Amino acid sequence: MKWLSWPFAPAMALLLGVPFLFGCSAVRSVCLTAEEVAAYEPFSPPQEIRILTINVWSGLTYKGTLKMGRYPDDLQKRYDALAIEVRRLAPDIIAVQEANPLPHYARRLAADLDYRVVHRVALGGIRFGPVGIPWNLREGDAILVKRPWTVVELGRKRLGGWGITTNSFCFHFAEITQALLFRVVVNGKLLYVYNLHLHSGPFRGPALKEALQRLAQELPRENVREGRERVEKDIERRGREIANLREFIDETLPPGMPAIVLGDFNTTRESGEFEPLLADGRWMDSFRLVNPKDEGATWDPAHNPNFRRQTEASEPYDLLRAYHSSHSYRIDLVLVGGNIPHDRILSSRVVLTPADGVCPSDHYGVLTTLWW
């Protein structure tokens, strides 16, 4: 969840016809690198694989021109807590959002955990290589895969916002959101992984109704209407982002290919915003499937010590956001493709929660285990 107010190898390719588990007789041929071919064993016996998504929280306020402000927190202590707990959880695949600065953060985490990593910048302001403004903003998303398994980036889709963002050059003045596609070989089998981070803002549900009622008691009617209209723009933007995500998946996912979509959705299933992803049965909400009665909050202001309540909110929209963000929600998800049978989803649970007064992020993570 984010507040944005800043101004501004050589590898040989082999063509393989690949048969897959889960009842898929064949899929469109894909070109694998030599490294992937060495790791690829499609008929290896099934075993558990663990998939983790976590927004690691940059800690930035997203306010400033030459330099973004930072919330007061112990970044090293949070990083150490993250690394220790991830080692214990031992996921095979880790999707990271809000990593800053790139590439340093992603490479450091991968080196400390002995994982392979691929990353992409999403927010960089005006930047050429290591030089730019804001000088401390080069934020984005990454996928880490446990060795000896492999990961290859296949594509990137800008879901929302305007401008240019690459790992070496950026030129934009407002938030850009993205989805990344990676092909991994894990337990000898191919899996497509989409990692995303959607726009942050209030969404429909009881908390928004409560926030609007509270605002109506404090401000004139026209101010409440102004705040509501800004919220509707947030909802409309995420709707466009999800439509762009569906288009990206349709363009890039080979028929029959097992896949997962995971990341920080910044909205809940109950809001109905990403129901288009679930309606046709192509994707399953892994946590809800195995925990039908568990709230599973990953945004938890009541218990997460990293939650920063907005104290300077004065505009109607800012007040609405502040009221809305004070509630708990499940906004970080692992969606499993319909090509993977329900009974292969062994478990899904919230992880990376506070321990001894320290939490790695302002979000919690979600760990889903598959029989793969």
Phi and psi in degrees as a GROMACS rama.xvg file:
@    title "Ramachandran Plot"
@    xaxis  label "Phi"
@    yaxis  label "Psi"
@TYPE xy
-145.699  145.084  LYS-2
-110.68  120.867  TRP-3
-115.7  118.152  LEU-4
-146.158  26.5144  SER-5
-86.0844  147.975  TRP-6
-79.4459  -40.9227  PRO-7
-44.2533  104.04  PRO-10
-118.722  138.76  ALA-11
-77.8501  142.647  MET-12
-103.402  131.659  ALA-13
-118.629  134.948  LEU-14
-90.8464  117.855  LEU-15
-121.744  136.717  LEU-16
-91.6065  115.938  GLY-17
-110.282  118.439  VAL-18
-81.0912  147.711  PRO-19
-126.706  157.077  PHE-20
-72.1459  179.548  LEU-21
70.4078  32.5165  PHE-22
82.0372  4.9976  GLY-23
-90.2057  119.538  CYS-24
-72.5117  -39.3952  SER-25
-165.339  159.582  ALA-26
-130.382  169.585  VAL-27
-56.7427  139.783  ARG-28
-59.2661  143.414  SER-29
-129.245  149.043  VAL-30
-91.5339  122.599  CYS-31
-105.891  147.42  LEU-32
-73.7511  164.973  THR-33
-59.4241  -37.294  ALA-34
-65.2595  -40.7613  GLU-35
-65.8713  -40.6785  GLU-36
-58.7411  -40.206  VAL-37
-65.1424  -30.888  ALA-38
-91.0568  -11.0501  ALA-39
-84.0951  118.433  TYR-40
-139.172  78.0092  GLU-41
-61.4213  -20.4522  PRO-42
-103.673  17.7756  PHE-43
-65.8132  145.449  SER-44
-63.2494  145.701  PRO-45
-60.2019  148.619  PRO-46
-153.022  171.592  GLN-47
-72.1484  135.945  GLU-48
-126.443  145.529  ILE-49
-113.277  135.358  ARG-50
-125.686  123.605  ILE-51
-118.905  135.514  LEU-52
-120.114  137.809  THR-53
-153.265  125.707  ILE-54
-82.5965  112.732  ASN-55
-84.1088  -3.65842  VAL-56
63.3143  109.073  TRP-57
-66.4666  -26.8177  SER-58
82.8719  3.71116  GLY-59
-83.7562  151.464  LEU-60
-87.8933  -13.7304  THR-61
60.9161  31.7097  TYR-62
-126.894  129.388  LYS-63
136.857  161.933  GLY-64
-113.01  -65.6418  THR-65
-71.6642  -31.4862  LEU-66
-147.086  135.858  LYS-67
-75.8951  140.574  MET-68
-70.0318  159.778  GLY-69
-124.917  143.678  ARG-70
-72.7025  147.794  TYR-71
-70.7985  109.599  PRO-72
-156.794  163.898  ASP-73
-94.0676  93.5822  ASP-74
-62.0489  -40.1992  LEU-75
-65.9089  -40.9913  GLN-76
-64.2461  -40.3715  LYS-77
-63.9434  -42.4316  ARG-78
-63.0672  -43.9918  TYR-79
-61.7961  -40.8828  ASP-80
-63.5869  -39.5559  ALA-81
-62.7977  -49.408  LEU-82
-63.1696  -41.6716  ALA-83
-63.5604  -45.3826  ILE-84
-71.956  -36.5759  GLU-85
-64.7488  -39.2916  VAL-86
-58.7872  -40.2158  ARG-87
-68.9051  -40.506  ARG-88
-72.8266  -29.6731  LEU-89
52.039  53.4285  ALA-90
-70.1123  150.868  PRO-91
-83.0278  -30.7095  ASP-92
-131.676  133.576  ILE-93
-125.868  123.296  ILE-94
-101.501  124.846  ALA-95
-117.134  135.707  VAL-96
-122.001  154.927  GLN-97
65.2893  31.1311  GLU-98
-74.4803  130.047  ALA-99
-152.086  131.682  ASN-100
-89.9274  149.492  PRO-101
-95.8438  144.093  LEU-102
-88.6585  -4.11533  PRO-103
-55.7989  -49.1679  HIS-104
-60.7857  -49.8792  TYR-105
-64.5571  -42.6321  ALA-106
-68.0908  -37.3621  ARG-107
-64.0448  -46.4956  ARG-108
-62.5876  -43.1932  LEU-109
-63.6721  -40.9718  ALA-110
-66.596  -42.0171  ALA-111
-66.713  -29.7609  ASP-112
-100.087  -9.21746  LEU-113
63.7653  53.8287  ASP-114
-118.662  159.158  TYR-115
-84.4796  153.862  ARG-116
-145.096  143.927  VAL-117
-132.767  139.359  VAL-118
-139.902  161.75  HIS-119
-145.157  131.018  ARG-120
-71.8754  139.209  VAL-121
-114.023  -35.8391  ALA-122
-126.342  124.028  LEU-123
-146.025  -4.21589  GLY-124
68.6169  -129.293  GLY-125
-110.203  113.989  ILE-126
-150.927  140.886  ARG-127
-130.981  109.613  PHE-128
62.9214  -133.875  GLY-129
-80.9995  -4.89651  PRO-130
-106.48  131.949  VAL-131
177.944  175.707  GLY-132
-131.533  138.467  ILE-133
-60.1171  139.253  PRO-134
-69.3017  -22.0691  TRP-135
-103.958  20.1583  ASN-136
-118.615  109.35  LEU-137
-150.679  75.4249  ARG-138
-104.199  147.921  GLU-139
-173.756  -153.71  GLY-140
-128.524  158.577  ASP-141
-151.812  159.251  ALA-142
-123.543  131.025  ILE-143
-115.7  137.178  LEU-144
-129.152  130.661  VAL-145
-64.574  135.206  LYS-146
-67.5421  144.877  ARG-147
-91.6235  10.1847  PRO-148
-69.6719  164.968  TRP-149
-119.867  159.579  THR-150
-143.824  135.645  VAL-151
-133.959  130.914  VAL-152
-78.8728  130.334  GLU-153
-105.995  -22.3316  LEU-154
176.456  168.451  GLY-155
-141.675  139.77  ARG-156
-125.368  122.929  LYS-157
-75.7215  120.903  ARG-158
-88.2232  -33.2944  LEU-159
-158.883  157.944  GLY-160
94.343  171.127  GLY-161
-130.122  146.854  TRP-162
125.974  -168.369  GLY-163
-120.864  130.829  ILE-164
-138.762  121.331  THR-165
-134.146  175.976  THR-166
-68.2929  -20.1881  ASN-167
-114.841  -17.8161  SER-168
-144.521  134.64  PHE-169
-137.056  144.011  CYS-170
-153.214  97.5156  PHE-171
-160.608  159.106  HIS-172
-122.12  4.52789  PHE-173
-152.016  178.632  ALA-174
-61.981  135.959  GLU-175
-119.576  132.962  ILE-176
-111.292  155.418  THR-177
-148.844  161.573  GLN-178
-126.088  136.237  ALA-179
-113.931  143.123  LEU-180
-115.393  129.474  LEU-181
-128.434  146.495  PHE-182
-108.083  123.897  ARG-183
-117.976  150.045  VAL-184
-110.809  114.287  VAL-185
-135.081  133.258  VAL-186
52.8885  34.9662  ASN-187
78.1029  4.35604  GLY-188
-122.395  153.574  LYS-189
-82.9507  141.836  LEU-190
-145.694  130.377  LEU-191
-89.5052  135.616  TYR-192
-127.461  123.155  VAL-193
-107.477  121.333  TYR-194
-112.32  126.244  ASN-195
-135.926  161.148  LEU-196
-143.414  110.232  HIS-197
-92.0942  167.861  LEU-198
-62.8192  140.375  HIS-199
-95.2121  138.957  SER-200
169.22  163.907  GLY-201
-57.3452  151.979  PRO-202
-133.988  163.383  PHE-203
-65.4975  144.272  ARG-204
152.383  179.317  GLY-205
-57.8047  -36.1596  PRO-206
-65.5046  -37.9608  ALA-207
-68.0164  -41.2588  LEU-208
-59.9992  -43.0397  LYS-209
-63.467  -42.0144  GLU-210
-64.6623  -40.1522  ALA-211
-66.558  -39.4792  LEU-212
-64.3152  -40.3024  GLN-213
-65.0043  -41.6444  ARG-214
-64.2435  -37.8505  LEU-215
-64.5042  -25.8177  ALA-216
-80.5118  -16.3904  GLN-217
-109.446  -24.784  GLU-218
-130.431  158.817  LEU-219
-61.8372  159.94  PRO-220
-58.6747  -39.9714  ARG-221
-65.6473  -32.2883  GLU-222
-70.1872  -37.6096  ASN-223
-63.9847  -41.4173  VAL-224
-62.343  -39.7485  ARG-225
-60.9189  -45.0134  GLU-226
-64.1149  -41.1466  GLY-227
-63.8697  -39.1066  ARG-228
-64.9077  -38.0736  GLU-229
-65.5685  -38.0775  ARG-230
-63.8011  -42.3632  VAL-231
-60.1894  -33.9255  GLU-232
-67.0873  -37.413  LYS-233
-60.1345  -46.9732  ASP-234
-64.3464  -43.1517  ILE-235
-63.2684  -38.8992  GLU-236
-64.2777  -46.573  ARG-237
-63.0529  -33.1557  ARG-238
-60.2901  -43.2928  GLY-239
-66.0829  -38.3201  ARG-240
-63.3271  -41.7475  GLU-241
-68.0071  -37.2308  ILE-242
-62.7257  -41.2259  ALA-243
-65.8298  -35.9994  ASN-244
-63.4395  -45.4688  LEU-245
-60.3476  -40.7772  ARG-246
-62.8363  -42.3833  GLU-247
-61.0283  -44.1562  PHE-248
-64.1742  -45.193  ILE-249
-59.7419  -35.1412  ASP-250
-78.269  -25.3274  GLU-251
-116.674  -19.3878  THR-252
-90.0501  114.807  LEU-253
-63.1874  145.039  PRO-254
-55.4691  132.334  PRO-255
82.8845  -4.36484  GLY-256
-76.0308  125.742  MET-257
-61.7881  140.706  PRO-258
-154.138  158.877  ALA-259
-134.349  148.507  ILE-260
-121.521  125.005  VAL-261
-148.75  161.681  LEU-262
144.934  -161.187  GLY-263
-96.1837  103.412  ASP-264
-81.765  -18.6052  PHE-265
54.0334  24.6733  ASN-266
-157.682  167.163  THR-267
-108.302  162.672  THR-268
-62.6778  -36.2021  ARG-269
-65.7856  -23.3562  GLU-270
-69.0494  -21.0022  SER-271
83.8675  -0.790588  GLY-272
-68.5504  -37.5443  GLU-273
-106.364  22.3533  PHE-274
-58.869  -32.8458  GLU-275
-56.0061  -26.9897  PRO-276
-74.3724  -28.2185  LEU-277
-101.473  -19.0671  LEU-278
-62.3778  -37.5662  ALA-279
-91.1627  6.42637  ASP-280
79.165  6.18286  GLY-281
-72.5604  -23.323  ARG-282
-135.069  144.544  TRP-283
-121.99  136.95  MET-284
-77.2093  101.804  ASP-285
-61.6453  -39.8144  SER-286
-65.6485  -47.5959  PHE-287
-66.6287  -32.4922  ARG-288
-61.6096  -42.1397  LEU-289
-100.057  -7.36686  VAL-290
-132.896  67.2897  ASN-291
-63.3713  -20.6571  PRO-292
-115.566  4.62477  LYS-293
-95.5814  130.432  ASP-294
-62.175  -46.0518  GLU-295
63.7665  41.4696  GLY-296
-62.8488  133.139  ALA-297
-109.808  -14.926  THR-298
-110.279  113.016  TRP-299
-138.829  74.5212  ASP-300
-62.6053  -23.9651  PRO-301
-72.999  -24.5913  ALA-302
-125.838  -13.5767  HIS-303
-87.5418  117.999  ASN-304
-66.9564  -12.6419  PRO-305
-86.9201  -4.7308  ASN-306
-64.7184  130.324  PHE-307
-115.889  106.758  ARG-308
-71.8092  136.031  ARG-309
-71.0393  119.526  GLN-310
-106.183  -11.1965  THR-311
-110.268  13.7452  GLU-312
-69.1434  125.347  ALA-313
-129.923  -31.3595  SER-314
-72.0718  150.059  GLU-315
-53.7854  -44.5952  PRO-316
-64.5572  -42.9197  TYR-317
-63.5498  -37.9638  ASP-318
-64.4786  -42.3977  LEU-319
-59.8239  -44.7537  LEU-320
-61.7587  -42.025  ARG-321
-63.1149  -44.2297  ALA-322
-64.6903  -43.0965  TYR-323
-66.0636  -39.9505  HIS-324
-73.9923  -8.5283  SER-325
-81.9608  -1.35995  SER-326
-99.5152  160.315  HIS-327
-93.7211  146.879  SER-328
-148.692  159.824  TYR-329
-103.787  97.53  ARG-330
-116.263  -2.33659  ILE-331
-110.66  125.096  ASP-332
-136.431  156.574  LEU-333
-121.579  108.412  VAL-334
-96.8537  131.321  LEU-335
-107.725  133.307  VAL-336
-64.9279  150.471  GLY-337
-64.8965  -15.1578  GLY-338
-71.2978  -12.2483  ASN-339
-102.197  114.359  ILE-340
-58.3081  150.567  PRO-341
-53.3573  -41.1152  HIS-342
-73.4277  -4.67069  ASP-343
-85.2911  -9.20193  ARG-344
-88.8773  100.323  ILE-345
-79.7124  -39.1853  LEU-346
-161.97  161.456  SER-347
-155.702  128.541  SER-348
-149.76  158.986  ARG-349
-81.1789  132.865  VAL-350
-134.603  -179.854  VAL-351
58.1127  44.2984  LEU-352
-90.7772  170.672  THR-353
-61.4398  141.994  PRO-354
-142.066  125.473  ALA-355
55.1821  37.4946  ASP-356
79.644  4.96701  GLY-357
-121.481  134.724  VAL-358
-128.081  135.714  CYS-359
-61.8948  -23.7545  PRO-360
-152.043  176.621  SER-361
-85.9656  -4.9274  ASP-362
-109.33  160.609  HIS-363
-98.0788  164.302  TYR-364
-98.4106  170.133  GLY-365
-125.81  129.04  VAL-366
-116.361  116.57  LEU-367
-111.981  133.718  THR-368
-111.748  129.555  THR-369
-114.399  151.647  LEU-370
-91.2823  109.125  TRP-371
